[in-house]
Amino acid sequence: MFIALAWLFAAAVAVHNLEEAFLLPAWSERAGRWHSPVGAREFRFAVLVLTAFAVGAALLAAARGRESLGAYVLSGYALAMLLNVVFPHLLATIAMRRYMPGTATAVAFNLPVTVALLHQAFGEGYISPTRFALAAPAVVLAIMLSIPVLFYLGRKLWPDTRKTSRRIPS
């Protein structure tokens, strides 16, 4: 069941990231302290990489099995997505009194899938509580620290040429 949930988790991350990819950049322009403005191209690059990371973690967990690096990376990523349901999605939606993109998919997909995945991971012996307590926060921190780096890379690798292609009148 854990392996099936691993793939379901990767799919839930993809659906969640797709919702954010289309809606969050415009929302971020008016989000104030809840989210710095982010360009569509850099944001989409970041969520594409993070989605690929979720798929890679599911693949590694499925291939390596119990107590593997993949099982801990996947479970750590699940913890990150579980925390992401509350902060920023639910908190921003409530505090701003308007919908933060990603909230629907976070609540409808990420919340139940991550809870089920972590429950099965412990229940089926894919992860142990002690190692999870060490590995999961490291994965959460790595994902958090990667986001500004991915935005930077997205700006450099996929620049918005519309901003820089203005012609100077002669």
Secondary structure, 3 states (H helix, E strand, C coil): CHHHHHHHHHHHHHHHHHHHHHHHHHHHCCCHHHCCCCCHHHHHHHHHHHHHHHHHHHHHHHHHCCCCHHHHHHHHHHHHHHHHHHHHHHHHHHHHCCCCCCHHHHHHHHHHHHHHHHHHHHHCCCCCHHHHHHHHHHHHHHHHHHHHHHHHHHHHHCCCHHHHCCCCCC
